[in-house]
Amino acid sequence: QVQLVESGGGLVQAGDSLRLSCAASRVHFSNYDMTWFRQAPGKEREFVSTIKCSGGSTYYADSVKGRFTISRDNAKNTVWLQMNSLKPEETAVYYCAAKLAFQGRANKTMTSYEYWGQGTQVTVSS
């Protein structure tokens, strides 16, 4: 069974940085586009960033452009999300998700994704 395991969350102050990791197992990782979503308390889960299977293309929510960077290493079956200049309103559970590449599915749509991690909590204090 495919597993996605996030790590790297924690409690930080506004303006700080965090680097989230998502390790995949039992999957041909390079066949999958990887995306980070987040869900704040009382809110819907929202798209943060996608990296295509080869790592050649990346996409970001407008709210994180210029501050967050997504990357991956297919040899390590891992995707990262570097988050800089964090804001209190970005307190959320961050999830990684995998969708099979080249299927024409939308990056921002949760139903596009076959596999999800359990999430990692990021708390940003003001």
FENCORUR-V151824 format. One record per residue. N is the residue number from 0. RES is the residue in one letter. OMEGA is omega in whole degrees, -180 to 180 (none if undefined). D_LAST is the distance of its C-alpha to the last C-alpha in whole Angstrom. Layout:
n	res	omega	d_last
N	RES	OMEGA	D_LAST
N	RES	OMEGA	D_LAST
//
This chain:
n	res	omega	d_last
0	Q	-179	40
1	V	176	37
2	Q	171	34
3	L	-177	30
4	V	178	28
5	E	174	24
6	S	176	22
7	G	178	20
8	G	179	17
9	G	179	14
10	L	179	11
11	V	176	9
12	Q	177	6
13	A	-179	5
14	G	180	9
15	D	179	11
16	S	173	14
17	L	174	15
18	R	178	19
19	L	177	20
20	S	174	24
21	C	-179	26
22	A	-179	30
23	A	176	33
24	S	177	36
25	R	179	39
26	V	174	39
27	H	-166	40
28	F	-175	37
29	S	176	38
30	N	-171	40
31	Y	165	36
32	D	-177	33
33	M	-176	30
34	T	170	27
35	W	170	23
36	F	173	22
37	R	179	19
38	Q	178	19
39	A	180	16
40	P	177	16
41	G	-179	19
42	K	177	20
43	E	175	22
44	R	-177	22
45	E	179	22
46	F	176	23
47	V	-174	21
48	S	176	24
49	T	169	28
50	I	-179	30
51	K	-169	34
52	C	-179	36
53	S	-175	37
54	G	-175	34
55	G	-179	35
56	S	178	33
57	T	-179	29
58	Y	-177	28
59	Y	168	24
60	A	-178	22
61	D	-176	22
62	S	-176	18
63	V	-179	18
64	K	179	21
65	G	180	21
66	R	-179	18
67	F	176	19
68	T	177	22
69	I	178	25
70	S	-180	28
71	R	173	30
72	D	-176	33
73	N	176	36
74	A	-180	38
75	K	-179	35
76	N	-174	34
77	T	172	30
78	V	-179	28
79	W	171	25
80	L	176	21
81	Q	-176	20
82	M	179	16
83	N	177	15
84	S	-177	12
85	L	-178	10
86	K	180	8
87	P	-179	6
88	E	176	9
89	E	171	11
90	T	-175	11
91	A	166	14
92	V	-178	17
93	Y	-178	19
94	Y	167	23
95	C	-177	25
96	A	-178	29
97	A	173	32
98	K	-179	35
99	L	-175	38
100	A	173	39
101	F	177	41
102	Q	178	41
103	G	-178	40
104	R	-177	37
105	A	-180	34
106	N	-171	31
107	K	-175	28
108	T	-174	31
109	M	-178	30
110	T	177	33
111	S	-167	34
112	Y	180	33
113	E	-172	35
114	Y	-179	33
115	W	170	30
116	G	-177	28
117	Q	178	26
118	G	175	22
119	T	-175	20
120	Q	172	16
121	V	178	13
122	T	-179	10
123	V	-179	7
124	S	-178	4
125	S	none	0
//
